[in-house]
Amino acid sequence: MARQAIRFDDYDGFARIEARGFTAWGPEVPLERETVAAFLAVTGAPGDGAQIPGVMLQAMLPRLVPGHDWEVTGHSGAINLGSPTIRFPMPAQAGARLRGRSRLSAATRHARGTVVAMEFEVIEHGAAEPCLRSIIELLYLGQPA
C-alpha cells in the first residue's frame, strides 16, 4: 500500500493526520525475562530483570507500534530532537505481552523547517493504563515553498 506523501511544510496536511488521533494498537509482543536480563547486561542499566526498564520500552517502539500510512517529503534532512516528555505511569513486568500505538500530536513551524511531534503509548496486556507515554520530536529541515 502506498503511503500518503505530506510535504514538510504542509500544515493543513499535518492537521488532517493529527485529527485522526491514535493509530490502532499494534500486535502483542512478548518480552521474556531473559530478554530483559540481556538488555540490562548490555546497557548496564540497574535492575533484576523482573520489571522492564523504561528505556527498554522506548527502544522497543519500532517493534511495538504499527507503521504509518503517511510520510514526510520535500525536506533536505531530519534531526531527532529527542523526547521532551517521557512518562512511565505503571511498571511492566518481564514476561508481559506489550503493544503500542502512536499519533501525530503536533506539527509546528521552526526557523529551519518543521518540528513534528509524535506521541506514543505502550500498554501491557490486561493493564488499565499504559506503562509508557512518550513524545518524540523530529525537525524536518528545508525552506518553505
C-alpha positions as CSV (number, residue, x, y, z in Angstrom):
1,M,0.0,0.0,0.0
2,A,1.4,3.4,-1.0
3,R,1.9,5.9,1.8
4,Q,0.4,9.4,1.6
5,A,3.1,12.0,1.0
6,I,2.9,15.1,3.1
7,R,5.4,17.9,2.3
8,F,7.3,19.0,5.4
9,D,5.7,22.5,5.3
10,D,2.1,21.3,4.5
11,Y,0.5,22.3,7.9
12,D,-3.0,21.6,6.6
13,G,-2.0,18.1,5.7
14,F,-0.4,17.5,9.1
15,A,-3.6,18.9,10.7
16,R,-5.7,16.2,8.8
17,I,-3.3,13.5,10.1
18,E,-3.4,14.9,13.6
19,A,-7.2,14.9,13.6
20,R,-7.2,11.1,13.1
21,G,-5.9,10.6,16.6
22,F,-4.1,7.4,17.7
23,T,-3.5,4.5,15.4
24,A,-4.9,1.1,16.3
25,W,-2.9,-0.9,18.8
26,G,-0.1,-2.9,17.3
27,P,0.3,-6.7,17.7
28,E,1.2,-8.0,21.1
29,V,4.9,-8.7,21.6
30,P,6.0,-10.9,24.5
31,L,9.0,-9.7,26.4
32,E,10.6,-12.5,28.3
33,R,12.7,-12.2,31.5
34,E,15.7,-13.5,29.6
35,T,15.4,-10.7,27.0
36,V,15.1,-8.1,29.8
37,A,18.1,-9.5,31.6
38,A,20.2,-9.4,28.3
39,F,19.2,-5.8,27.8
40,L,20.3,-5.0,31.4
41,A,23.6,-6.7,30.9
42,V,24.3,-5.0,27.6
43,T,23.3,-1.5,28.8
44,G,24.5,-1.7,32.4
45,A,21.1,-0.5,33.5
46,P,20.2,-1.4,37.1
47,G,17.5,-4.0,37.9
48,D,17.0,-7.7,38.5
49,G,15.1,-8.4,35.3
50,A,11.7,-8.7,37.0
51,Q,10.5,-5.4,35.5
52,I,11.1,-4.0,32.1
53,P,13.2,-0.8,32.3
54,G,11.6,2.3,30.8
55,V,14.5,2.9,28.4
56,M,13.9,-0.6,27.0
57,L,10.2,0.3,26.4
58,Q,11.3,3.4,24.5
59,A,13.8,1.4,22.5
60,M,11.2,-1.2,21.6
61,L,8.8,1.4,19.9
62,P,9.7,0.4,16.3
63,R,8.7,-3.2,17.1
64,L,5.6,-2.4,19.2
65,V,3.9,0.4,17.2
66,P,2.4,-0.1,13.7
67,G,3.8,1.9,10.8
68,H,2.0,4.9,9.4
69,D,0.2,5.3,6.1
70,W,1.9,8.6,5.5
71,E,5.4,10.0,5.2
72,V,7.1,13.4,5.3
73,T,8.5,14.5,2.0
74,G,10.3,17.5,0.4
75,H,12.8,18.0,3.2
76,S,16.6,18.1,3.0
77,G,17.1,16.0,6.1
78,A,15.8,15.4,9.6
79,I,17.2,15.8,13.1
80,N,15.9,13.7,16.0
81,L,15.3,16.3,18.8
82,G,14.6,13.6,21.4
83,S,11.8,13.1,23.9
84,P,10.7,16.3,25.6
85,T,8.1,14.2,27.5
86,I,8.5,10.6,28.7
87,R,6.5,9.0,31.5
88,F,6.2,5.5,32.9
89,P,2.9,5.6,34.7
90,M,2.9,1.8,35.5
91,P,5.7,-0.7,35.7
92,A,5.6,-3.5,33.1
93,Q,6.6,-7.0,34.3
94,A,9.1,-9.2,32.5
95,G,7.1,-11.8,30.6
96,A,4.4,-9.3,29.7
97,R,2.8,-9.1,26.3
98,L,3.1,-5.5,25.2
99,R,1.7,-3.5,22.3
100,G,1.9,0.2,21.2
101,R,0.2,2.9,19.3
102,S,1.1,6.4,18.1
103,R,-0.3,9.6,16.8
104,L,0.9,12.8,15.2
105,S,0.4,15.3,18.1
106,A,1.8,18.5,16.5
107,A,3.5,20.0,13.5
108,T,4.9,23.4,14.1
109,R,7.0,25.9,12.2
110,H,10.6,26.2,13.1
111,A,13.3,28.6,11.7
112,R,15.0,25.7,10.0
113,G,11.8,23.8,8.8
114,T,9.1,21.9,10.7
115,V,9.1,20.2,14.1
116,V,6.8,17.1,14.0
117,A,5.9,15.7,17.4
118,M,4.8,12.0,17.6
119,E,3.1,10.7,20.7
120,F,3.5,7.1,21.7
121,E,1.8,4.8,24.2
122,V,2.8,1.2,25.2
123,I,0.5,-1.0,27.3
124,E,0.8,-4.4,28.9
125,H,-1.9,-6.9,28.1
126,G,-4.7,-6.7,30.7
127,A,-3.4,-3.4,32.2
128,A,-5.7,-0.5,32.8
129,E,-3.3,2.2,31.7
130,P,-0.1,2.5,29.6
131,C,3.3,1.7,31.0
132,L,4.9,4.3,28.7
133,R,3.7,7.6,27.4
134,S,6.3,9.5,25.3
135,I,6.6,12.3,22.7
136,I,9.4,12.2,20.2
137,E,10.2,15.3,18.2
138,L,11.8,15.4,14.7
139,L,12.9,18.5,13.0
140,Y,12.4,18.3,9.2
141,L,14.9,20.7,7.5
142,G,14.0,22.8,4.5
143,Q,12.9,26.0,3.1
144,P,9.1,26.6,2.7
145,A,7.7,26.6,-0.8
